[in-house]
Amino acid sequence: MTRKKWRDLGPAQRAAVLAMGAVQVALAAVAWTDLARRPGERVNGPKRMWAAVIGINFLGPLAYFHWGRRSVDVPQAQAD
């Protein structure tokens, strides 16, 4: 199997590659921003580890959003 170069791709393939790259960068940016703003006690594990994991393709940010954040305990409304 030969690797295709950018010039060998058609317009639709180029657009798909650019769109996927933009999604990947956006996911990572949102995840890193959330990690930076979130207190350490609301993160499952070390923040430095999650910062490195977020840099792994699509899987890193998705893993952080799924397993890396601790949910906020929302107080239950008391019945009168």
PDB file with one MODEL, atoms N, CA, C and O in Angstrom:
MODEL        1
ATOM      1  N   MET A   1       0.843  -1.169   0.000  1.00  0.00           N
ATOM      2  CA  MET A   1       0.000   0.000   0.000  1.00  0.00           C
ATOM      3  C   MET A   1       0.896   1.242   0.000  1.00  0.00           C
ATOM      4  O   MET A   1       1.791   1.372   0.835  1.00  0.00           O
ATOM      5  N   THR A   2       0.652   2.119  -0.913  1.00  0.00           N
ATOM      6  CA  THR A   2       1.467   3.336  -1.006  1.00  0.00           C
ATOM      7  C   THR A   2       0.770   4.470  -0.264  1.00  0.00           C
ATOM      8  O   THR A   2      -0.457   4.574  -0.235  1.00  0.00           O
ATOM      9  N   ARG A   3       1.594   5.302   0.325  1.00  0.00           N
ATOM     10  CA  ARG A   3       1.054   6.460   1.023  1.00  0.00           C
ATOM     11  C   ARG A   3       0.733   7.549   0.020  1.00  0.00           C
ATOM     12  O   ARG A   3       1.523   7.836  -0.879  1.00  0.00           O
ATOM     13  N   LYS A   4      -0.433   8.154   0.184  1.00  0.00           N
ATOM     14  CA  LYS A   4      -0.811   9.255  -0.699  1.00  0.00           C
ATOM     15  C   LYS A   4      -0.228  10.550  -0.166  1.00  0.00           C
ATOM     16  O   LYS A   4      -0.151  10.761   1.044  1.00  0.00           O
ATOM     17  N   LYS A   5       0.167  11.385  -1.053  1.00  0.00           N
ATOM     18  CA  LYS A   5       0.635  12.708  -0.700  1.00  0.00           C
ATOM     19  C   LYS A   5      -0.527  13.679  -0.864  1.00  0.00           C
ATOM     20  O   LYS A   5      -1.531  13.373  -1.506  1.00  0.00           O
ATOM     21  N   TRP A   6      -0.366  14.853  -0.270  1.00  0.00           N
ATOM     22  CA  TRP A   6      -1.422  15.857  -0.307  1.00  0.00           C
ATOM     23  C   TRP A   6      -1.850  16.147  -1.743  1.00  0.00           C
ATOM     24  O   TRP A   6      -3.042  16.271  -2.023  1.00  0.00           O
ATOM     25  N   ARG A   7      -0.910  16.253  -2.627  1.00  0.00           N
ATOM     26  CA  ARG A   7      -1.237  16.591  -4.027  1.00  0.00           C
ATOM     27  C   ARG A   7      -1.988  15.464  -4.734  1.00  0.00           C
ATOM     28  O   ARG A   7      -2.614  15.692  -5.769  1.00  0.00           O
ATOM     29  N   ASP A   8      -1.929  14.243  -4.180  1.00  0.00           N
ATOM     30  CA  ASP A   8      -2.631  13.114  -4.795  1.00  0.00           C
ATOM     31  C   ASP A   8      -4.092  13.032  -4.356  1.00  0.00           C
ATOM     32  O   ASP A   8      -4.875  12.282  -4.938  1.00  0.00           O
ATOM     33  N   LEU A   9      -4.457  13.797  -3.334  1.00  0.00           N
ATOM     34  CA  LEU A   9      -5.829  13.749  -2.832  1.00  0.00           C
ATOM     35  C   LEU A   9      -6.742  14.643  -3.660  1.00  0.00           C
ATOM     36  O   LEU A   9      -6.327  15.686  -4.164  1.00  0.00           O
ATOM     37  N   GLY A  10      -7.984  14.214  -3.789  1.00  0.00           N
ATOM     38  CA  GLY A  10      -8.978  15.013  -4.485  1.00  0.00           C
ATOM     39  C   GLY A  10      -9.507  16.114  -3.574  1.00  0.00           C
ATOM     40  O   GLY A  10      -9.203  16.130  -2.381  1.00  0.00           O
ATOM     41  N   PRO A  11     -10.287  17.024  -4.122  1.00  0.00           N
ATOM     42  CA  PRO A  11     -10.814  18.133  -3.311  1.00  0.00           C
ATOM     43  C   PRO A  11     -11.658  17.667  -2.124  1.00  0.00           C
ATOM     44  O   PRO A  11     -11.554  18.237  -1.038  1.00  0.00           O
ATOM     45  N   ALA A  12     -12.478  16.657  -2.310  1.00  0.00           N
ATOM     46  CA  ALA A  12     -13.313  16.166  -1.214  1.00  0.00           C
ATOM     47  C   ALA A  12     -12.455  15.520  -0.129  1.00  0.00           C
ATOM     48  O   ALA A  12     -12.734  15.685   1.058  1.00  0.00           O
ATOM     49  N   GLN A  13     -11.428  14.794  -0.520  1.00  0.00           N
ATOM     50  CA  GLN A  13     -10.539  14.163   0.459  1.00  0.00           C
ATOM     51  C   GLN A  13      -9.752  15.215   1.231  1.00  0.00           C
ATOM     52  O   GLN A  13      -9.557  15.088   2.440  1.00  0.00           O
ATOM     53  N   ARG A  14      -9.307  16.239   0.542  1.00  0.00           N
ATOM     54  CA  ARG A  14      -8.588  17.319   1.225  1.00  0.00           C
ATOM     55  C   ARG A  14      -9.495  18.021   2.235  1.00  0.00           C
ATOM     56  O   ARG A  14      -9.076  18.322   3.352  1.00  0.00           O
ATOM     57  N   ALA A  15     -10.720  18.274   1.837  1.00  0.00           N
ATOM     58  CA  ALA A  15     -11.672  18.918   2.738  1.00  0.00           C
ATOM     59  C   ALA A  15     -11.935  18.045   3.957  1.00  0.00           C
ATOM     60  O   ALA A  15     -12.038  18.557   5.072  1.00  0.00           O
ATOM     61  N   ALA A  16     -12.045  16.739   3.761  1.00  0.00           N
ATOM     62  CA  ALA A  16     -12.285  15.818   4.875  1.00  0.00           C
ATOM     63  C   ALA A  16     -11.098  15.815   5.836  1.00  0.00           C
ATOM     64  O   ALA A  16     -11.284  15.830   7.052  1.00  0.00           O
ATOM     65  N   VAL A  17      -9.889  15.795   5.299  1.00  0.00           N
ATOM     66  CA  VAL A  17      -8.695  15.810   6.147  1.00  0.00           C
ATOM     67  C   VAL A  17      -8.645  17.109   6.957  1.00  0.00           C
ATOM     68  O   VAL A  17      -8.356  17.079   8.154  1.00  0.00           O
ATOM     69  N   LEU A  18      -8.919  18.235   6.323  1.00  0.00           N
ATOM     70  CA  LEU A  18      -8.906  19.517   7.022  1.00  0.00           C
ATOM     71  C   LEU A  18      -9.998  19.594   8.088  1.00  0.00           C
ATOM     72  O   LEU A  18      -9.768  20.116   9.178  1.00  0.00           O
ATOM     73  N   ALA A  19     -11.183  19.074   7.772  1.00  0.00           N
ATOM     74  CA  ALA A  19     -12.282  19.090   8.736  1.00  0.00           C
ATOM     75  C   ALA A  19     -11.964  18.214   9.943  1.00  0.00           C
ATOM     76  O   ALA A  19     -12.214  18.613  11.080  1.00  0.00           O
ATOM     77  N   MET A  20     -11.422  17.038   9.708  1.00  0.00           N
ATOM     78  CA  MET A  20     -11.064  16.148  10.812  1.00  0.00           C
ATOM     79  C   MET A  20      -9.954  16.760  11.663  1.00  0.00           C
ATOM     80  O   MET A  20      -9.966  16.632  12.887  1.00  0.00           O
ATOM     81  N   GLY A  21      -9.016  17.411  11.030  1.00  0.00           N
ATOM     82  CA  GLY A  21      -7.953  18.085  11.771  1.00  0.00           C
ATOM     83  C   GLY A  21      -8.497  19.221  12.625  1.00  0.00           C
ATOM     84  O   GLY A  21      -8.064  19.413  13.761  1.00  0.00           O
ATOM     85  N   ALA A  22      -9.442  19.969  12.077  1.00  0.00           N
ATOM     86  CA  ALA A  22     -10.047  21.068  12.838  1.00  0.00           C
ATOM     87  C   ALA A  22     -10.825  20.532  14.039  1.00  0.00           C
ATOM     88  O   ALA A  22     -10.766  21.116  15.121  1.00  0.00           O
ATOM     89  N   VAL A  23     -11.545  19.442  13.865  1.00  0.00           N
ATOM     90  CA  VAL A  23     -12.293  18.838  14.975  1.00  0.00           C
ATOM     91  C   VAL A  23     -11.325  18.359  16.057  1.00  0.00           C
ATOM     92  O   VAL A  23     -11.565  18.562  17.247  1.00  0.00           O
ATOM     93  N   GLN A  24     -10.242  17.730  15.641  1.00  0.00           N
ATOM     94  CA  GLN A  24      -9.257  17.227  16.594  1.00  0.00           C
ATOM     95  C   GLN A  24      -8.639  18.367  17.406  1.00  0.00           C
ATOM     96  O   GLN A  24      -8.518  18.268  18.627  1.00  0.00           O
ATOM     97  N   VAL A  25      -8.256  19.427  16.740  1.00  0.00           N
ATOM     98  CA  VAL A  25      -7.653  20.581  17.427  1.00  0.00           C
ATOM     99  C   VAL A  25      -8.672  21.239  18.357  1.00  0.00           C
ATOM    100  O   VAL A  25      -8.331  21.625  19.475  1.00  0.00           O
ATOM    101  N   ALA A  26      -9.911  21.367  17.903  1.00  0.00           N
ATOM    102  CA  ALA A  26     -10.943  21.984  18.734  1.00  0.00           C
ATOM    103  C   ALA A  26     -11.222  21.144  19.981  1.00  0.00           C
ATOM    104  O   ALA A  26     -11.341  21.689  21.079  1.00  0.00           O
ATOM    105  N   LEU A  27     -11.328  19.827  19.822  1.00  0.00           N
ATOM    106  CA  LEU A  27     -11.545  18.949  20.976  1.00  0.00           C
ATOM    107  C   LEU A  27     -10.412  19.090  21.989  1.00  0.00           C
ATOM    108  O   LEU A  27     -10.655  19.202  23.191  1.00  0.00           O
ATOM    109  N   ALA A  28      -9.181  19.084  21.499  1.00  0.00           N
ATOM    110  CA  ALA A  28      -8.029  19.201  22.392  1.00  0.00           C
ATOM    111  C   ALA A  28      -8.028  20.559  23.088  1.00  0.00           C
ATOM    112  O   ALA A  28      -7.748  20.635  24.285  1.00  0.00           O
ATOM    113  N   ALA A  29      -8.333  21.622  22.367  1.00  0.00           N
ATOM    114  CA  ALA A  29      -8.336  22.961  22.965  1.00  0.00           C
ATOM    115  C   ALA A  29      -9.389  23.073  24.065  1.00  0.00           C
ATOM    116  O   ALA A  29      -9.121  23.637  25.126  1.00  0.00           O
ATOM    117  N   VAL A  30     -10.575  22.542  23.818  1.00  0.00           N
ATOM    118  CA  VAL A  30     -11.641  22.589  24.823  1.00  0.00           C
ATOM    119  C   VAL A  30     -11.260  21.741  26.036  1.00  0.00           C
ATOM    120  O   VAL A  30     -11.486  22.148  27.176  1.00  0.00           O
ATOM    121  N   ALA A  31     -10.687  20.569  25.793  1.00  0.00           N
ATOM    122  CA  ALA A  31     -10.293  19.698  26.900  1.00  0.00           C
ATOM    123  C   ALA A  31      -9.181  20.331  27.733  1.00  0.00           C
ATOM    124  O   ALA A  31      -9.244  20.303  28.962  1.00  0.00           O
ATOM    125  N   TRP A  32      -8.160  20.903  27.083  1.00  0.00           N
ATOM    126  CA  TRP A  32      -7.069  21.549  27.826  1.00  0.00           C
ATOM    127  C   TRP A  32      -7.580  22.761  28.611  1.00  0.00           C
ATOM    128  O   TRP A  32      -7.139  23.006  29.734  1.00  0.00           O
ATOM    129  N   THR A  33      -8.497  23.505  28.027  1.00  0.00           N
ATOM    130  CA  THR A  33      -9.069  24.653  28.727  1.00  0.00           C
ATOM    131  C   THR A  33      -9.848  24.197  29.954  1.00  0.00           C
ATOM    132  O   THR A  33      -9.713  24.776  31.032  1.00  0.00           O
ATOM    133  N   ASP A  34     -10.661  23.162  29.789  1.00  0.00           N
ATOM    134  CA  ASP A  34     -11.423  22.631  30.917  1.00  0.00           C
ATOM    135  C   ASP A  34     -10.476  22.122  32.003  1.00  0.00           C
ATOM    136  O   ASP A  34     -10.700  22.375  33.187  1.00  0.00           O
ATOM    137  N   LEU A  35      -9.434  21.415  31.614  1.00  0.00           N
ATOM    138  CA  LEU A  35      -8.474  20.882  32.571  1.00  0.00           C
ATOM    139  C   LEU A  35      -7.765  22.008  33.321  1.00  0.00           C
ATOM    140  O   LEU A  35      -7.551  21.905  34.530  1.00  0.00           O
ATOM    141  N   ALA A  36      -7.403  23.064  32.628  1.00  0.00           N
ATOM    142  CA  ALA A  36      -6.699  24.178  33.266  1.00  0.00           C
ATOM    143  C   ALA A  36      -7.590  24.900  34.272  1.00  0.00           C
ATOM    144  O   ALA A  36      -7.103  25.367  35.302  1.00  0.00           O
ATOM    145  N   ARG A  37      -8.868  24.998  33.993  1.00  0.00           N
ATOM    146  CA  ARG A  37      -9.791  25.724  34.860  1.00  0.00           C
ATOM    147  C   ARG A  37     -10.357  24.877  35.987  1.00  0.00           C
ATOM    148  O   ARG A  37     -10.840  25.415  36.983  1.00  0.00           O
ATOM    149  N   ARG A  38     -10.303  23.567  35.843  1.00  0.00           N
ATOM    150  CA  ARG A  38     -10.898  22.654  36.827  1.00  0.00           C
ATOM    151  C   ARG A  38      -9.939  22.450  37.996  1.00  0.00           C
ATOM    152  O   ARG A  38      -8.757  22.182  37.783  1.00  0.00           O
ATOM    153  N   PRO A  39     -10.433  22.574  39.230  1.00  0.00           N
ATOM    154  CA  PRO A  39      -9.574  22.321  40.389  1.00  0.00           C
ATOM    155  C   PRO A  39      -9.077  20.875  40.397  1.00  0.00           C
ATOM    156  O   PRO A  39      -9.774  19.973  39.932  1.00  0.00           O
ATOM    157  N   GLY A  40      -7.892  20.661  40.918  1.00  0.00           N
ATOM    158  CA  GLY A  40      -7.286  19.337  40.932  1.00  0.00           C
ATOM    159  C   GLY A  40      -8.121  18.275  41.615  1.00  0.00           C
ATOM    160  O   GLY A  40      -8.092  17.110  41.216  1.00  0.00           O
ATOM    161  N   GLU A  41      -8.868  18.661  42.643  1.00  0.00           N
ATOM    162  CA  GLU A  41      -9.690  17.670  43.341  1.00  0.00           C
ATOM    163  C   GLU A  41     -10.904  17.226  42.527  1.00  0.00           C
ATOM    164  O   GLU A  41     -11.585  16.270  42.899  1.00  0.00           O
ATOM    165  N   ARG A  42     -11.174  17.904  41.435  1.00  0.00           N
ATOM    166  CA  ARG A  42     -12.286  17.504  40.562  1.00  0.00           C
ATOM    167  C   ARG A  42     -11.797  16.815  39.302  1.00  0.00           C
ATOM    168  O   ARG A  42     -12.518  16.740  38.307  1.00  0.00           O
ATOM    169  N   VAL A  43     -10.553  16.304  39.344  1.00  0.00           N
ATOM    170  CA  VAL A  43      -9.972  15.551  38.221  1.00  0.00           C
ATOM    171  C   VAL A  43      -9.591  14.179  38.742  1.00  0.00           C
ATOM    172  O   VAL A  43      -9.009  14.062  39.821  1.00  0.00           O
ATOM    173  N   ASN A  44      -9.912  13.142  37.987  1.00  0.00           N
ATOM    174  CA  ASN A  44      -9.532  11.780  38.354  1.00  0.00           C
ATOM    175  C   ASN A  44      -8.097  11.537  37.914  1.00  0.00           C
ATOM    176  O   ASN A  44      -7.841  11.263  36.741  1.00  0.00           O
ATOM    177  N   GLY A  45      -7.173  11.634  38.839  1.00  0.00           N
ATOM    178  CA  GLY A  45      -5.768  11.419  38.528  1.00  0.00           C
ATOM    179  C   GLY A  45      -5.023  12.737  38.403  1.00  0.00           C
ATOM    180  O   GLY A  45      -5.605  13.811  38.553  1.00  0.00           O
ATOM    181  N   PRO A  46      -3.722  12.641  38.127  1.00  0.00           N
ATOM    182  CA  PRO A  46      -2.900  13.852  38.025  1.00  0.00           C
ATOM    183  C   PRO A  46      -3.241  14.690  36.793  1.00  0.00           C
ATOM    184  O   PRO A  46      -3.465  14.157  35.706  1.00  0.00           O
ATOM    185  N   LYS A  47      -3.276  15.990  36.980  1.00  0.00           N
ATOM    186  CA  LYS A  47      -3.586  16.889  35.867  1.00  0.00           C
ATOM    187  C   LYS A  47      -2.527  16.801  34.770  1.00  0.00           C
ATOM    188  O   LYS A  47      -2.857  16.890  33.587  1.00  0.00           O
ATOM    189  N   ARG A  48      -1.259  16.629  35.148  1.00  0.00           N
ATOM    190  CA  ARG A  48      -0.197  16.523  34.137  1.00  0.00           C
ATOM    191  C   ARG A  48      -0.398  15.310  33.238  1.00  0.00           C
ATOM    192  O   ARG A  48      -0.156  15.372  32.033  1.00  0.00           O
ATOM    193  N   MET A  49      -0.841  14.213  33.830  1.00  0.00           N
ATOM    194  CA  MET A  49      -1.100  13.010  33.039  1.00  0.00           C
ATOM    195  C   MET A  49      -2.213  13.277  32.027  1.00  0.00           C
ATOM    196  O   MET A  49      -2.094  12.921  30.854  1.00  0.00           O
ATOM    197  N   TRP A  50      -3.304  13.911  32.493  1.00  0.00           N
ATOM    198  CA  TRP A  50      -4.414  14.191  31.589  1.00  0.00           C
ATOM    199  C   TRP A  50      -4.015  15.192  30.508  1.00  0.00           C
ATOM    200  O   TRP A  50      -4.491  15.106  29.376  1.00  0.00           O
ATOM    201  N   ALA A  51      -3.148  16.137  30.849  1.00  0.00           N
ATOM    202  CA  ALA A  51      -2.678  17.092  29.838  1.00  0.00           C
ATOM    203  C   ALA A  51      -1.946  16.359  28.724  1.00  0.00           C
ATOM    204  O   ALA A  51      -2.095  16.710  27.554  1.00  0.00           O
ATOM    205  N   ALA A  52      -1.159  15.349  29.068  1.00  0.00           N
ATOM    206  CA  ALA A  52      -0.461  14.562  28.051  1.00  0.00           C
ATOM    207  C   ALA A  52      -1.430  13.678  27.268  1.00  0.00           C
ATOM    208  O   ALA A  52      -1.315  13.551  26.049  1.00  0.00           O
ATOM    209  N   VAL A  53      -2.381  13.071  27.971  1.00  0.00           N
ATOM    210  CA  VAL A  53      -3.348  12.182  27.312  1.00  0.00           C
ATOM    211  C   VAL A  53      -4.194  12.952  26.300  1.00  0.00           C
ATOM    212  O   VAL A  53      -4.517  12.427  25.234  1.00  0.00           O
ATOM    213  N   ILE A  54      -4.546  14.171  26.621  1.00  0.00           N
ATOM    214  CA  ILE A  54      -5.384  14.977  25.723  1.00  0.00           C
ATOM    215  C   ILE A  54      -4.709  15.167  24.365  1.00  0.00           C
ATOM    216  O   ILE A  54      -5.395  15.322  23.354  1.00  0.00           O
ATOM    217  N   GLY A  55      -3.384  15.158  24.329  1.00  0.00           N
ATOM    218  CA  GLY A  55      -2.665  15.346  23.072  1.00  0.00           C
ATOM    219  C   GLY A  55      -2.706  14.152  22.138  1.00  0.00           C
ATOM    220  O   GLY A  55      -2.163  14.227  21.035  1.00  0.00           O
ATOM    221  N   ILE A  56      -3.333  13.050  22.540  1.00  0.00           N
ATOM    222  CA  ILE A  56      -3.376  11.837  21.716  1.00  0.00           C
ATOM    223  C   ILE A  56      -4.612  11.865  20.818  1.00  0.00           C
ATOM    224  O   ILE A  56      -5.718  11.557  21.262  1.00  0.00           O
ATOM    225  N   ASN A  57      -4.420  12.226  19.589  1.00  0.00           N
ATOM    226  CA  ASN A  57      -5.479  12.209  18.575  1.00  0.00           C
ATOM    227  C   ASN A  57      -6.853  12.576  19.124  1.00  0.00           C
ATOM    228  O   ASN A  57      -6.974  13.466  19.966  1.00  0.00           O
ATOM    229  N   PHE A  58      -7.889  11.887  18.643  1.00  0.00           N
ATOM    230  CA  PHE A  58      -9.253  12.126  19.106  1.00  0.00           C
ATOM    231  C   PHE A  58      -9.497  11.429  20.438  1.00  0.00           C
ATOM    232  O   PHE A  58     -10.299  11.889  21.251  1.00  0.00           O
ATOM    233  N   LEU A  59      -8.810  10.333  20.651  1.00  0.00           N
ATOM    234  CA  LEU A  59      -9.081   9.512  21.817  1.00  0.00           C
ATOM    235  C   LEU A  59      -8.735  10.202  23.129  1.00  0.00           C
ATOM    236  O   LEU A  59      -9.434  10.009  24.124  1.00  0.00           O
ATOM    237  N   GLY A  60      -7.688  10.989  23.153  1.00  0.00           N
ATOM    238  CA  GLY A  60      -7.270  11.648  24.381  1.00  0.00           C
ATOM    239  C   GLY A  60      -8.323  12.586  24.949  1.00  0.00           C
ATOM    240  O   GLY A  60      -8.718  12.432  26.105  1.00  0.00           O
ATOM    241  N   PRO A  61      -8.793  13.562  24.161  1.00  0.00           N
ATOM    242  CA  PRO A  61      -9.835  14.445  24.690  1.00  0.00           C
ATOM    243  C   PRO A  61     -11.116  13.698  25.063  1.00  0.00           C
ATOM    244  O   PRO A  61     -11.749  14.012  26.071  1.00  0.00           O
ATOM    245  N   LEU A  62     -11.491  12.725  24.261  1.00  0.00           N
ATOM    246  CA  LEU A  62     -12.703  11.960  24.570  1.00  0.00           C
ATOM    247  C   LEU A  62     -12.528  11.171  25.859  1.00  0.00           C
ATOM    248  O   LEU A  62     -13.461  11.077  26.657  1.00  0.00           O
ATOM    249  N   ALA A  63     -11.345  10.603  26.071  1.00  0.00           N
ATOM    250  CA  ALA A  63     -11.071   9.884  27.317  1.00  0.00           C
ATOM    251  C   ALA A  63     -11.121  10.828  28.503  1.00  0.00           C
ATOM    252  O   ALA A  63     -11.671  10.484  29.550  1.00  0.00           O
ATOM    253  N   TYR A  64     -10.553  12.016  28.350  1.00  0.00           N
ATOM    254  CA  TYR A  64     -10.590  12.992  29.439  1.00  0.00           C
ATOM    255  C   TYR A  64     -12.032  13.355  29.787  1.00  0.00           C
ATOM    256  O   TYR A  64     -12.392  13.378  30.963  1.00  0.00           O
ATOM    257  N   PHE A  65     -12.855  13.637  28.787  1.00  0.00           N
ATOM    258  CA  PHE A  65     -14.242  14.014  29.066  1.00  0.00           C
ATOM    259  C   PHE A  65     -15.025  12.861  29.687  1.00  0.00           C
ATOM    260  O   PHE A  65     -15.942  13.090  30.476  1.00  0.00           O
ATOM    261  N   HIS A  66     -14.676  11.637  29.344  1.00  0.00           N
ATOM    262  CA  HIS A  66     -15.413  10.488  29.866  1.00  0.00           C
ATOM    263  C   HIS A  66     -14.908  10.052  31.238  1.00  0.00           C
ATOM    264  O   HIS A  66     -15.713   9.855  32.149  1.00  0.00           O
ATOM    265  N   TRP A  67     -13.595   9.897  31.406  1.00  0.00           N
ATOM    266  CA  TRP A  67     -13.040   9.336  32.626  1.00  0.00           C
ATOM    267  C   TRP A  67     -12.253  10.332  33.483  1.00  0.00           C
ATOM    268  O   TRP A  67     -12.050  10.081  34.671  1.00  0.00           O
ATOM    269  N   GLY A  68     -11.817  11.429  32.923  1.00  0.00           N
ATOM    270  CA  GLY A  68     -10.910  12.315  33.635  1.00  0.00           C
ATOM    271  C   GLY A  68     -11.561  13.305  34.581  1.00  0.00           C
ATOM    272  O   GLY A  68     -10.922  13.777  35.521  1.00  0.00           O
ATOM    273  N   ARG A  69     -12.814  13.623  34.345  1.00  0.00           N
ATOM    274  CA  ARG A  69     -13.475  14.646  35.164  1.00  0.00           C
ATOM    275  C   ARG A  69     -14.382  13.984  36.193  1.00  0.00           C
ATOM    276  O   ARG A  69     -15.084  13.016  35.902  1.00  0.00           O
ATOM    277  N   ARG A  70     -14.349  14.527  37.387  1.00  0.00           N
ATOM    278  CA  ARG A  70     -15.289  14.085  38.418  1.00  0.00           C
ATOM    279  C   ARG A  70     -16.546  14.924  38.303  1.00  0.00           C
ATOM    280  O   ARG A  70     -16.489  16.135  38.089  1.00  0.00           O
ATOM    281  N   SER A  71     -17.666  14.268  38.446  1.00  0.00           N
ATOM    282  CA  SER A  71     -18.925  15.004  38.335  1.00  0.00           C
ATOM    283  C   SER A  71     -19.141  15.849  39.585  1.00  0.00           C
ATOM    284  O   SER A  71     -18.631  15.540  40.662  1.00  0.00           O
ATOM    285  N   VAL A  72     -19.886  16.890  39.420  1.00  0.00           N
ATOM    286  CA  VAL A  72     -20.207  17.777  40.529  1.00  0.00           C
ATOM    287  C   VAL A  72     -21.413  17.183  41.250  1.00  0.00           C
ATOM    288  O   VAL A  72     -22.415  16.839  40.623  1.00  0.00           O
ATOM    289  N   ASP A  73     -21.308  17.066  42.565  1.00  0.00           N
ATOM    290  CA  ASP A  73     -22.449  16.594  43.338  1.00  0.00           C
ATOM    291  C   ASP A  73     -23.465  17.722  43.438  1.00  0.00           C
ATOM    292  O   ASP A  73     -23.224  18.731  44.100  1.00  0.00           O
ATOM    293  N   VAL A  74     -24.585  17.543  42.784  1.00  0.00           N
ATOM    294  CA  VAL A  74     -25.633  18.544  42.798  1.00  0.00           C
ATOM    295  C   VAL A  74     -26.539  18.261  43.984  1.00  0.00           C
ATOM    296  O   VAL A  74     -27.070  17.157  44.103  1.00  0.00           O
ATOM    297  N   PRO A  75     -26.724  19.233  44.860  1.00  0.00           N
ATOM    298  CA  PRO A  75     -27.594  18.996  46.024  1.00  0.00           C
ATOM    299  C   PRO A  75     -29.030  18.736  45.587  1.00  0.00           C
ATOM    300  O   PRO A  75     -29.551  19.383  44.678  1.00  0.00           O
ATOM    301  N   GLN A  76     -29.651  17.774  46.255  1.00  0.00           N
ATOM    302  CA  GLN A  76     -31.042  17.438  45.946  1.00  0.00           C
ATOM    303  C   GLN A  76     -31.949  18.518  46.518  1.00  0.00           C
ATOM    304  O   GLN A  76     -31.700  19.046  47.602  1.00  0.00           O
ATOM    305  N   ALA A  77     -32.995  18.836  45.783  1.00  0.00           N
ATOM    306  CA  ALA A  77     -33.979  19.810  46.277  1.00  0.00           C
ATOM    307  C   ALA A  77     -34.759  19.158  47.404  1.00  0.00           C
ATOM    308  O   ALA A  77     -35.219  18.022  47.284  1.00  0.00           O
ATOM    309  N   GLN A  78     -34.900  19.887  48.495  1.00  0.00           N
ATOM    310  CA  GLN A  78     -35.610  19.331  49.643  1.00  0.00           C
ATOM    311  C   GLN A  78     -37.104  19.581  49.487  1.00  0.00           C
ATOM    312  O   GLN A  78     -37.537  20.667  49.101  1.00  0.00           O
ATOM    313  N   ALA A  79     -37.870  18.558  49.794  1.00  0.00           N
ATOM    314  CA  ALA A  79     -39.330  18.675  49.738  1.00  0.00           C
ATOM    315  C   ALA A  79     -39.827  19.401  50.975  1.00  0.00           C
ATOM    316  O   ALA A  79     -39.335  19.157  52.076  1.00  0.00           O
ATOM    317  N   ASP A  80     -40.784  20.277  50.809  1.00  0.00           N
ATOM    318  CA  ASP A  80     -41.354  21.003  51.947  1.00  0.00           C
ATOM    319  C   ASP A  80     -42.352  20.162  52.684  1.00  0.00           C
ATOM    320  O   ASP A  80     -42.932  20.614  53.671  1.00  0.00           O
TER     321      ASP A  80
ENDMDL
END
